[in-house]
Amino acid sequence: MITLYGIKNCDSCRKARKALEAQGIDYRYHDLRDDGLDRERLTRFLTMAELATLLNTRSTTWRGLDGADQQAARDDAERAASLILAQPTLLKRPLLDTGEQLLVGLPRDGYAGLDDSA
C-alpha cells in the first residue's frame, strides 16, 4: 500500500493528495503531526534517501532550532534522527512511500507514471 506522509496545512501535501486522487491511486495518508513518527519508520526513510534530502532546512521548525542543533543535524545522522523524532515537521514533505521507493517532495509531474500496483 502506498503511504503519503505529510501535514494537514502543507500546500504541497494537499497538492500531492489531489494528484494521487486525480490518478485514481489508492493510498493511505499519515499525518506526521497527528500520527507521529517512530524510529523504525525514520530509519527506513534514512536507508531510502540521504539525510540532506530528507531534512527540511526551509521549514519554520528548522528556523526555530538554535545554530548548534542545526549544525549537529547536518553533521551527525544520529542527532538529526533524534531531532526529527522530536519534531517530525523537520522532514521534507510530502513523502510518498511506495514500498519500493521513497519520493521526497512533490514532483513537477505530480506522480505521473506512478500506478497503485506498488
ABEGO torsion letter per residue (X at the ends): XBBBBBBAABAAAAAAAAAAAAAGBBBBBBBAAAAEBBAAAAAAAAAABBAAAABBAABAAAAABBAAAAAAAAABAAAAAAAAAABAAABBOBBBBAGABBBBEBBAAGGBGBBAAX
